[in-house]
Amino acid sequence: QVQLVESGGGLAQSGGSLRLTCAASGSIFSIVRMGWYRDAGGLQRELVATITSGGETNYADSVKGRFTVSRVNAQNTVNLQMNSLKPEDTAVYYCNGLVQLQTGGPTYSHWGQGTQVTVSS
């Protein structure tokens, strides 16, 4: 069984910073891609940033230049450094991992439980 656990959410002022961390554990052979998505109260869950095991990153246009995603493959962790936060960044942030359980096997998408980020104006 694979578990993803997020930490680091909370309250920040507009212009401030927060750092999210997600740690994956369980019977993992590799994590092809890890990343962050967010739900802003009734809207469709949207991509924030992802990073592959090779270090290739992808960002939503709304966070480019403000957020930085990074990972430590050996520890199965992914981080999201969020700077210059805006009230519209307020959402529940979910960690996602595209996990391979064995060499040559299929990949499965796993989600964390979510962590609340609130940015006040």
C-alpha positions in Angstrom: 0.0 0.0 0.0 1.2 3.5 -0.9 0.7 6.5 1.3 1.4 10.2 0.6 1.4 12.6 3.5 1.5 16.3 3.1 2.7 18.9 5.6 3.4 22.6 5.7 0.1 24.2 4.9 -1.3 27.1 6.9 -2.0 30.8 6.9 0.1 33.4 5.1 -0.3 37.0 4.2 -0.4 38.3 0.7 3.2 38.5 -0.5 4.4 35.9 2.0 5.8 32.4 1.6 4.9 28.8 2.5 6.6 25.5 1.9 4.7 22.3 1.4 6.3 18.8 1.7 4.9 15.5 0.7 6.5 12.1 1.7 5.5 8.9 0.0 5.9 5.5 1.7 5.0 1.9 1.1 5.9 -0.7 -1.5 7.3 1.7 -4.1 9.6 0.7 -6.9 9.7 4.2 -8.4 7.7 7.4 -8.6 7.6 8.4 -12.2 6.1 11.8 -11.5 5.2 13.7 -8.3 3.4 17.0 -8.0 0.8 19.3 -6.5 -2.8 20.0 -7.4 -5.3 22.3 -5.7 -9.0 22.6 -5.1 -10.3 26.1 -4.5 -13.7 25.5 -3.1 -16.0 23.8 -5.6 -13.8 24.3 -8.6 -12.2 21.5 -10.6 -9.0 20.3 -9.1 -6.2 22.0 -11.0 -2.5 21.3 -11.6 -0.1 23.5 -9.8 3.3 21.9 -10.5 4.8 18.5 -11.3 8.2 17.1 -11.5 9.4 13.8 -13.1 12.1 11.5 -11.7 14.4 13.0 -14.2 13.8 16.5 -13.0 11.5 17.8 -15.7 9.0 20.3 -14.3 5.7 21.6 -15.4 3.9 24.6 -13.9 0.5 26.2 -14.1 0.7 29.6 -15.8 -0.7 31.2 -12.7 2.2 30.1 -10.5 5.1 30.4 -12.8 7.9 32.6 -11.4 6.4 32.3 -7.9 6.3 28.6 -7.0 9.2 26.1 -7.3 8.7 22.3 -7.2 11.6 20.0 -6.2 12.0 16.4 -5.2 14.5 14.1 -3.5 14.1 10.8 -5.4 16.0 8.7 -2.8 13.5 9.9 -0.1 10.4 9.8 -2.3 9.6 13.4 -1.3 8.4 16.4 -3.2 8.4 20.0 -2.1 6.6 23.1 -3.2 8.1 26.4 -2.3 5.4 29.1 -2.7 6.6 32.7 -2.7 4.7 36.0 -3.5 1.5 34.3 -2.4 -1.8 35.8 -3.5 -5.3 35.5 -2.0 -6.3 33.5 -5.1 -3.7 30.8 -4.1 -6.1 29.9 -1.2 -7.0 26.3 -1.7 -6.6 22.7 -0.4 -3.3 21.5 -1.9 -3.0 17.8 -2.8 0.1 15.8 -3.4 0.0 13.3 -6.2 2.4 10.5 -7.1 2.4 8.4 -10.3 3.8 5.2 -8.7 5.3 2.1 -10.2 5.2 -0.9 -7.8 7.6 -3.1 -9.7 10.1 -2.9 -12.6 8.3 -2.8 -15.9 4.9 -2.7 -14.2 2.1 -0.2 -14.7 1.9 3.1 -12.9 -0.9 4.0 -10.4 -2.0 7.5 -9.3 -2.0 8.1 -5.6 -3.2 11.1 -3.7 -2.4 12.6 -0.3 -5.1 13.8 2.1 -4.7 17.5 1.3 -3.4 20.4 3.2 -5.1 23.8 3.5 -3.3 27.0 2.4 -5.0 30.3 3.2 -3.6 33.6 2.0 -5.1 36.7 3.5 -5.1 40.1 1.8 
